[in-house]
Every structure is written in structure tokens, then in C-alpha cells.
Amino acid sequence: FPGTPVGGFDSLASGLNQPQSRSNNTYQIVDSLSLSEGRHIFKMGTDLRHSRLNFFLNFIARGRFVYTGMMTGYPLADLLVGRPTFVIGTSGDTHGNLRTSSYNFYFMDDFKVHKTLTLNYGLRYEYNVPAYEQKDRFTRPDLESSVPQFIACGTQGIPRSCYNNDTNNFAPRVGLAWSPFSERMVIRAGYGIFYDVGILNYSILPRFNPPNFAVNVYPAPRLNDPFSGPAIPQPLVTTVAEDFPQAYAQHWSLNVQRALGKEFLLEVGYVGTKGTN
């Protein structure tokens, strides 16, 4: 608001996002199998999960009254005479019911190549279903339209979760244990890719878009009826990138262990990590 004195205050009561509540449920099935065959030990298994997040977050549920001193020149004086500069109110509700599932499978082999050398190698596959809203209350802004509008996720070719599946999450693992000189010294090395399961918090954002939820500004309101009259829409405009990738980390290590006498072990090692996305 041009011309208003510097300063101002608002929200003398509780926080802007209270009350709130959430409940999380995860259902999981895990199974594995090991098979010894000659110099090989084969291991395989699966990890299946289904997660549910039910929440409500009453953002600005009681409105937000802002006093800048526009009437009297002093914000506190504006409060005392009951003349807020503007009021922020919301419409719609903030309940959400998110659902997602995860499908993970792996296979690995411990191969004793020689009495001094053991190799470990395997492959893991992970598919995490992008979280969707059970009642399809996700929307996202149409950034290509000349007219401001929001599109319901799950329509017009947009995925129900607002972003695309990421289905190429293969995670190789390889390692070795080698005693080239004597049994008293072992060289160990390994490398692997590990995918992040992710959290549901970033998937909450599309739930707070219009038309299911909206933020409005009411200029020069009356305290006896502050949320009436002409309003200026101020949508939050939150979204998740359509090509949002799943994060992963690469881990690698190399260390040498050497027995010193009967009671001491010396170990020197290096560990590296690189995160992507």
C-alpha cells in the first residue's frame, strides 16, 4: 500500500496454521529368500508398502487482521479504533487424504571366487507411486494459458498426482573382500545406488490451490463483518514439477584392515557420497 508508514503488525492471537492434525498409516509386506549353491549364496526379496496420510491444516482459519497505521499514522492506534488496513480470509477446506504405494525387489549374489576373494553384486528395483489425493482435490496452475486458471489433476492429460511416474529406478550394488597377501590383511570396496523413498509433505501443496482452497484480501474492512464486500484473490499457486524425479545417492568406499598382533586391528578407509536430484 503506497504512502503508508513503515511498520505494522498483525496476528495478536495464535499461529496462522492452527489447529492442525495428521495421521499416518503404513502397511508393509516384506519377504526374502536365501539359497546356497556351491560357491554362491543367492539372496532375493521384496518390500511392498502402502502409505496413507490424512490431515487438516487450518491455514488462516480465523482470518488475519493487518494494521499499518493508514488511518491514524500509528499501527497500534489503528487497532484501538478498530480500523485494520486489510483483512485476509480463506474459503474452502484444508482436509487432505493422500495415498501412495511402493514396490521394491532385489537380487544379489555372494560369489566366493577364491579363498582370498569374495565378490558381492546385485540389483534392486524401486517404484514409488506418486502420491495422489483420494478425493481428487489436487489442482495446478495452467502456466501456458493467457487467462489465470487452475486445472484439476487427473484431467486433460495431467497425472492424478500432478507429476509423472518415475519408473527407471534401478539400483546396482557391487562389492568385494580381498586378502591378496595374507589372512591378516583384507581390502574391502563397494559401490551402490540408493533411492530416496521421499516424503508426502511436498505432495500436500497442490491441495491448497483454487478452487478447493483460496486466499482472499479484503481492503478497508468493517470489523463487524470483515469478510464481506469486494475481495482481491491471492491464491497460493503451489505445484510440483511435472517431471519431478526421484532423488538418489551414490555411495562408494574403500578400506584396508590389518591385524596387529592378537588384540589390535588397524583400519584405514575412504567413503564417498554424491546426491542427485
C-alpha positions as CSV (number, residue, x, y, z in Angstrom):
1,F,0.0,0.0,0.0
2,P,1.9,3.1,-1.2
3,G,2.1,6.0,1.2
4,T,1.6,4.1,4.4
5,P,4.1,4.5,7.3
6,V,6.8,1.9,7.6
7,G,5.9,-0.8,10.1
8,G,2.7,-2.6,11.1
9,F,1.7,-5.7,12.9
10,D,-0.9,-8.4,12.8
11,S,-1.9,-11.7,14.3
12,L,-2.1,-11.0,18.0
13,A,-3.7,-14.4,18.7
14,S,-2.4,-17.9,17.8
15,G,-0.4,-19.1,14.8
16,L,-1.7,-18.9,11.3
17,N,-1.7,-22.7,10.7
18,Q,-3.6,-23.9,13.8
19,P,-5.3,-26.1,14.6
20,Q,-3.9,-29.0,12.6
21,S,-3.9,-32.7,12.8
22,R,-2.5,-35.7,10.8
23,S,-2.5,-39.4,11.0
24,N,-0.1,-41.7,9.1
25,N,-0.6,-45.4,8.4
26,T,1.9,-47.6,6.6
27,Y,1.1,-51.2,5.6
28,Q,4.1,-53.4,4.7
29,I,4.8,-56.9,3.4
30,V,8.4,-58.0,3.4
31,D,9.7,-61.4,2.3
32,S,13.2,-62.7,1.5
33,L,14.8,-65.9,0.3
34,S,18.4,-67.2,0.5
35,L,19.8,-70.1,-1.4
36,S,23.3,-71.6,-1.1
37,E,24.7,-73.3,-4.3
38,G,28.3,-74.2,-4.4
39,R,30.4,-71.1,-4.2
40,H,27.3,-68.9,-4.5
41,I,24.9,-67.6,-1.9
42,F,21.9,-66.1,-3.7
43,K,19.6,-63.7,-1.9
44,M,16.3,-62.2,-3.2
45,G,13.3,-60.5,-1.8
46,T,10.6,-57.9,-1.9
47,D,9.4,-55.0,0.1
48,L,5.8,-53.8,-0.6
49,R,4.4,-50.8,1.2
50,H,1.2,-48.7,1.1
51,S,1.1,-45.4,3.0
52,R,-1.8,-43.2,3.9
53,L,-1.7,-39.6,5.2
54,N,-4.9,-38.0,6.4
55,F,-4.6,-34.4,7.6
56,F,-6.1,-31.0,8.0
57,L,-4.2,-27.7,8.3
58,N,-6.4,-24.8,9.2
59,F,-4.4,-22.1,7.5
60,I,-5.6,-18.6,8.5
61,A,-8.8,-20.3,9.7
62,R,-9.7,-17.2,11.9
63,G,-8.6,-14.6,9.4
64,R,-5.6,-12.3,9.6
65,F,-6.1,-8.6,10.5
66,V,-3.3,-6.3,9.5
67,Y,-2.8,-2.8,10.9
68,T,-0.3,-0.5,9.1
69,G,-1.2,2.9,10.6
70,M,-3.0,4.0,7.4
71,M,-5.8,5.7,9.4
72,T,-4.0,7.4,12.3
73,G,-0.4,7.1,11.4
74,Y,0.2,4.5,14.1
75,P,-0.5,0.8,13.7
76,L,-1.4,0.3,17.4
77,A,-3.8,3.3,17.2
78,D,-5.5,1.8,14.2
79,L,-6.0,-1.3,16.3
80,L,-7.5,0.6,19.1
81,V,-10.0,2.4,16.9
82,G,-10.8,-0.9,15.1
83,R,-9.6,0.1,11.6
84,P,-7.5,-2.6,10.0
85,T,-5.9,-1.7,6.7
86,F,-6.9,-5.1,5.3
87,V,-8.1,-8.5,6.3
88,I,-7.0,-11.8,4.9
89,G,-9.6,-14.6,4.8
90,T,-9.9,-18.0,3.2
91,S,-12.5,-20.1,1.5
92,G,-12.8,-23.9,1.1
93,D,-11.4,-26.5,3.5
94,T,-8.0,-27.9,4.1
95,H,-8.6,-31.6,4.7
96,G,-6.5,-34.0,2.6
97,N,-6.3,-37.7,2.1
98,L,-3.0,-38.7,0.4
99,R,-2.3,-42.2,-0.8
100,T,0.9,-43.8,-2.2
101,S,2.4,-47.3,-2.6
102,S,6.0,-48.6,-3.0
103,Y,7.2,-51.7,-4.8
104,N,10.7,-52.9,-4.2
105,F,12.5,-56.0,-5.4
106,Y,16.1,-57.1,-5.2
107,F,18.5,-59.9,-6.2
108,M,22.1,-60.4,-5.1
109,D,24.9,-63.0,-5.2
110,D,27.8,-63.5,-2.8
111,F,30.3,-65.3,-5.0
112,K,33.4,-66.8,-3.4
113,V,35.7,-66.7,-6.4
114,H,38.8,-67.9,-4.5
115,K,39.6,-68.5,-0.9
116,T,41.1,-65.0,-0.9
117,L,38.5,-63.2,-2.9
118,T,34.7,-62.8,-2.5
119,L,32.5,-60.7,-4.8
120,N,29.1,-59.3,-4.0
121,Y,26.9,-58.0,-6.7
122,G,23.2,-57.4,-7.1
123,L,20.4,-55.2,-8.4
124,R,17.5,-53.5,-6.7
125,Y,14.4,-52.0,-8.4
126,E,12.2,-49.5,-6.7
127,Y,9.0,-48.0,-7.9
128,N,7.3,-45.4,-5.7
129,V,3.8,-44.4,-6.9
130,P,3.4,-40.6,-6.9
131,A,1.1,-39.6,-4.1
132,Y,-2.5,-38.7,-5.1
133,E,-5.4,-37.2,-3.3
134,Q,-8.1,-39.7,-2.6
135,K,-10.9,-37.3,-3.4
136,D,-9.1,-35.7,-6.4
137,R,-8.7,-32.3,-4.8
138,F,-5.3,-31.6,-6.4
139,T,-5.1,-28.8,-8.9
140,R,-2.2,-27.0,-10.6
141,P,-1.8,-23.6,-12.3
142,D,-2.1,-23.6,-16.1
143,L,1.2,-21.7,-16.9
144,E,0.5,-21.8,-20.7
145,S,-2.8,-20.1,-20.6
146,S,-3.2,-16.3,-21.0
147,V,-6.1,-16.4,-18.6
148,P,-5.2,-17.4,-15.0
149,Q,-6.7,-20.7,-14.2
150,F,-6.2,-24.0,-12.4
151,I,-6.6,-27.5,-13.8
152,A,-7.7,-30.4,-11.8
153,C,-5.0,-33.1,-11.7
154,G,-6.2,-36.3,-13.3
155,T,-7.8,-34.4,-16.2
156,Q,-6.6,-33.1,-19.5
157,G,-3.7,-35.5,-19.6
158,I,-2.3,-34.4,-16.2
159,P,-1.5,-37.2,-13.9
160,R,-3.7,-37.7,-10.9
161,S,-0.7,-36.9,-8.6
162,C,0.1,-33.8,-10.7
163,Y,3.5,-35.2,-11.7
164,N,4.7,-38.2,-13.8
165,N,5.7,-41.6,-12.7
166,D,9.4,-42.3,-12.4
167,T,9.8,-45.9,-13.4
168,N,13.5,-46.4,-14.2
169,N,14.9,-46.6,-10.6
170,F,17.4,-49.4,-10.9
171,A,20.0,-49.5,-8.1
172,P,23.1,-51.7,-8.7
173,R,25.3,-52.8,-5.9
174,V,28.8,-54.3,-6.1
175,G,31.5,-55.0,-3.5
176,L,34.5,-57.2,-2.8
177,A,36.6,-58.6,0.1
178,W,40.1,-59.5,-0.9
179,S,43.1,-60.8,1.0
180,P,45.9,-60.7,-1.5
181,F,48.9,-61.1,0.8
182,S,47.7,-62.9,3.9
183,E,44.6,-63.6,6.0
184,R,45.8,-60.9,8.4
185,M,45.0,-58.1,5.8
186,V,41.7,-57.6,4.0
187,I,40.9,-55.0,1.3
188,R,37.2,-54.1,1.1
189,A,35.5,-52.0,-1.6
190,G,31.9,-51.3,-2.5
191,Y,29.6,-49.1,-4.6
192,G,25.9,-48.7,-4.7
193,I,23.0,-46.5,-5.7
194,F,20.3,-45.8,-3.1
195,Y,17.0,-44.2,-3.9
196,D,15.1,-41.8,-1.6
197,V,11.7,-43.0,-0.6
198,G,10.6,-39.4,-0.4
199,I,8.1,-37.7,1.8
200,L,4.5,-36.8,1.4
201,N,4.8,-33.2,2.5
202,Y,5.7,-31.8,-0.9
203,S,2.6,-33.6,-2.3
204,I,0.4,-31.7,0.1
205,L,1.0,-28.4,-1.8
206,P,-1.5,-28.9,-4.7
207,R,-4.2,-29.4,-2.2
208,F,-4.1,-25.7,-1.3
209,N,-4.8,-24.3,-4.8
210,P,-8.2,-22.9,-6.0
211,P,-11.0,-23.8,-6.4
212,N,-10.8,-26.2,-3.4
213,F,-9.0,-23.6,-1.3
214,A,-8.4,-19.9,-1.8
215,V,-6.9,-16.9,0.0
216,N,-8.6,-13.5,-0.4
217,V,-7.7,-10.0,0.7
218,Y,-10.5,-7.6,1.9
219,P,-9.3,-4.0,1.8
220,A,-10.7,-1.4,4.3
221,P,-13.0,-4.0,6.0
222,R,-15.6,-3.4,8.8
223,L,-14.8,-5.3,12.0
224,N,-18.4,-6.3,12.5
225,D,-18.4,-8.1,9.1
226,P,-14.7,-8.3,7.9
227,F,-15.1,-11.0,5.2
228,S,-17.6,-9.3,3.1
229,G,-17.5,-6.9,0.2
230,P,-15.1,-6.9,-2.8
231,A,-12.2,-9.3,-2.3
232,I,-8.8,-9.5,-4.1
233,P,-7.9,-13.1,-4.7
234,Q,-4.4,-14.1,-3.6
235,P,-4.1,-17.8,-4.5
236,L,-1.0,-19.6,-3.1
237,V,-0.2,-21.1,-6.5
238,T,1.7,-24.1,-5.4
239,T,2.6,-27.1,-7.6
240,V,5.1,-29.9,-8.2
241,A,7.1,-30.1,-11.4
242,E,5.5,-32.5,-13.9
243,D,8.9,-34.2,-14.4
244,F,9.8,-34.3,-10.7
245,P,12.5,-37.0,-10.4
246,Q,13.2,-39.3,-7.5
247,A,16.3,-38.4,-5.6
248,Y,19.1,-40.9,-5.2
249,A,22.6,-41.1,-3.7
250,Q,25.7,-42.9,-4.9
251,H,27.9,-44.4,-2.1
252,W,31.3,-45.8,-2.5
253,S,34.0,-46.9,-0.1
254,L,37.5,-48.5,0.1
255,N,39.2,-49.6,3.2
256,V,42.1,-51.8,4.3
257,Q,42.1,-53.8,7.6
258,R,45.3,-55.2,9.1
259,A,45.6,-57.3,12.2
260,L,48.4,-56.1,14.5
261,G,49.1,-59.0,16.9
262,K,46.3,-60.8,18.5
263,E,44.4,-57.9,20.1
264,F,44.7,-54.9,17.7
265,L,43.2,-54.1,14.3
266,L,44.3,-51.1,12.1
267,E,41.8,-49.9,9.6
268,V,42.2,-47.1,7.0
269,G,39.3,-46.2,4.8
270,Y,37.7,-43.7,2.4
271,V,34.0,-43.1,2.0
272,G,32.3,-41.0,-0.7
273,T,28.7,-39.9,-1.3
274,K,27.1,-37.9,-4.1
275,G,23.4,-36.9,-4.1
276,T,21.4,-36.3,-7.2
277,N,18.0,-34.5,-7.5
